[in-house]
Amino acid sequence: MAPTTLPFEQGPSPGLDRHFILPTIRHVPTSQPLVWLRRGWQDLRRNASLSAAYGFVFTVAGWLLLFFAEPRPYLFTAAVSGFMLVAPLLAASLCEISRRQDEALATTFRDSLSCWARNGGSIALFGLVLALIAIAWERLSAILFALFYGGELPSVQSFLAAVLLSGNYWGLVIAYVALGALLAALVFAMSAISAPMLVDREVDVVTAVATSLKAVRQNPAAMALWAALLVALMALGFATLLLGMIVLLPWAAHASWHAYRELAHR
């Protein structure tokens, strides 16, 4: 099948552009993620009911996931972090709402799903990649517990005292945090603007991921702040027993559209 011709420009990233035709990435100020959040909040307010409906669906899905993971602490902690790993896929329809908002188009629930009709195969494949990473993280979590924790696994309720505060399992804590941080950094770099790009353009997953990696490499300070803000929003969501996700996850998704729009939008 002949490749799709898109109005991309060659950017100053020979390592990636040697193999893929990628859009030019703009350099943004370090504080620009705060602007993305402000614009994302505006989109959320203008599409409050539809965005909150998506947020509610994601929250219920999170509750179900944590309910089934609750008997196994390693699975529970993996489910919490795994929820954040697949969050970029959940942003697709919300990014479509923001895309239509930029074009001054009213959006119904059916309209918000139109991105799947345009580029559903690539969006689904991107979701599969994220799901496989989440599954790999669950397996790695189980291996870490098997290697570092002796005896019967504690309940989720006693996990904090038995593992984190007892001082007996620093090896487990350090290995878990270090490996989780590395995996989270990789997923963030791969997905920072991938979902919005797949919504906006009929490109393949490799091109979208390569563009996201390029954006992170060329704007390290701004993207580090953006990653920290996203982690803070998700942490606040979990601190409210996921109730906050009804608003926070759509807010982050709408803001992600504006991140993409400034970094790589044609």
Secondary structure by P-SEA (a helix, b strand, c coil): cccccccccccccccccccccccbbbbbcccaaaaaaaaaaaaaaaaaaaaaaaaaaaaaaaaaaaaaacccaaaaaaaaaaaaaaccccaaaaaaaaaaaaaccccccccccccccccaaaaaaaaaaaaaaaaaaaaaaaaaaaaccccccccccccccccccccccaaaaaaaaaaaaaaaaaaaaacccaaaaaacccccaaaaaaaaaaaaaacaaaaaaaaaaaaaaaaaaaaacccccccaaaaaaaaaaaaaaacccc
